[in-house]
Amino acid sequence: MMISHEEMIIFLKEMYLLMNEYKRCEEAQIKELIYKDIQLLGEVIVSAP
């Protein structure tokens, strides 16, 4: 999958926001969902050429 430079910037910003949200979250179930989103987004970022 080829993503543009602009898309990569958006993904990195979203990763930053998710990580902050994860740190602030106090509810275990929601925190788990946020963590899964972080993992998925991380896979996209790492797999980008």
N, C-alpha and C positions, 0 to 999 in steps of 0.2 A: 504494500500500500504506500503510495507516494502522497505525502502531505506537504503543503506549502509552508513557507517560512511564517506567514501570518497565522496559519492554523497551529503551528508549533508554539508560537507565542501565546495563543489563546489556551492551548492545553497546559502550558506551564503556569499561566496565571490561575487557571482552574485548579491545578494541583496545589498551588500555594493556598488558595482559599479553602480547599478541602482539608488540607493539613491543619490549618488554623481552626476550622470548625471541629475537626476531630479532637484537638487538644482541649477545646472549650466544652465539648459535649459531656454531659454527666449521665446520660441514659445509655445503658449498655447495648440495648438492641439497636438504637439509632447509631451509636458509635460503630457497631459492627457493620452496618450498611455503608457508612461513610468510608470505613476501611476497605470494603470491597470495591467501592468506587475509586479509591486511591490506587488499589492494585490494578484495576482495569485500565485506568488512565496511564499508569506507569508502564504497562505492557505496550500500549500504543506508542508512547514516547520512546521507549527503548527499541521498538521494532522499526521505527522510522529511519529511513536511510539518511 
